[in-house]
Amino acid sequence: MIIENGTLKYLAGTTGGGIGDDGKPVKRTDVWSEAIPCNIRINNRNNLGRKEGTAFVIAAYIVTLERRTGFDPGRIQLFNDEGQFLGEFPVVSIEVLEAVNAIKIVV
């Protein structure tokens, strides 16, 4: 059983893009899944990132969720248990934890 402290959404696909009937470009839109309960642990986080005078947060998380068949996302969004957006991340690795019937994602 997973101790839930947040949710994730995975990039399910995109819509739009290309050229419309009027000959103008059509903006591509990302389509995200429904929220999936999960456990989020901070692997690494610091506020020392700077680029051209702008500060940013460098963060890496370990996410655990109940096992799902065919689950292989390329990008995820994380939200804490209060619904606050933690960020959008490329998936670094996915590991099936057979003994506890769960999936571990590193971002």
N, C-alpha and C positions, 0 to 999 in steps of 0.2 A: 504494500500500500504506500502511495506517495503522499507525503505531507505537503499539501498545496500551499504556496505562498505567492502565487502569481499565475499568469496565463501567457501563452504564446500564440501567435498567428503565423502561418507559413504562406509564402508566396505561391498561390494556386495557379496563376497564369496572368496573362495580360489581355486587354481588349484595345481596340482602336489601332492607331498607327497607320502609316501609309498616306495615301492621297484620297481625299473625299471626292464626291461627285462634282463638286464645284471647282476642283483642281487645287484646292488649298490643303496643306498638311493637316492630318488628324492626329491629335495628341494621343500617345500611348498611355493607358491607365493600368496600373497594377491591380490585380484582384487578390485579396487576402482571404484566408480561410476564416471560419468561425473561431472564437477563442477556445483554446484547449488548456484545461487546468494543468499546472506543472509545479515543480519545485525549482527555484532559481537560487544558485549560490554564486557569489562573487569569486572569481578565480583571480582576477587582477583588476584594479581600478585606481587611476590617479587623475588628478586635475591639472597636471603639469604640461599638457600638450599645448604648443603654441605654433602658429604659422602666420606669418605676416602680421604680427601684432594681435591676432585673434586667439583667445584661449579655447581649448576644447578638452573633452574628457576622453581618456583612453581606457577602455573597459573590455574585459573578457569574462564570460560567464560559463558555468556548467549547469545545464538544464536537465532535469530528470522528469519523465512522464510515463504513464502507463503504456505498455507495448501496443503497437498498432501494426497491422500488416500493410506492407507496401509504403511505409512512411519513409520518405527520403527527400526532405526539403533542401533547397539550395540557399534560401534566405529565410530568416525569421524575424519577427518583431516580438519584443518582450515587454510585459506590463507587470508592475508589482501588484500586491493584493489590494491596493487602493485604486487600481486602474491607471496609475501614472505610467506614462510611456518611458521605458528605460533605453530604448534604441532599436535600431534595425541592424542586423548583423548577418554576414555570410557564415554559413555553417562550415566549421573547420573539420569536425569529425562526428560520426554517429556510431554508437556502440550498443548492441543489444545485450542487455543484462539478463541472461537466461534464468539465473537462480531466483530472481525477484520479479520476473516478467515485466521488465521496464526497458526504457530506452534512455541512453545518456547522450546528450548533445553538447559539444564544446563549440562555443562561438567566441 
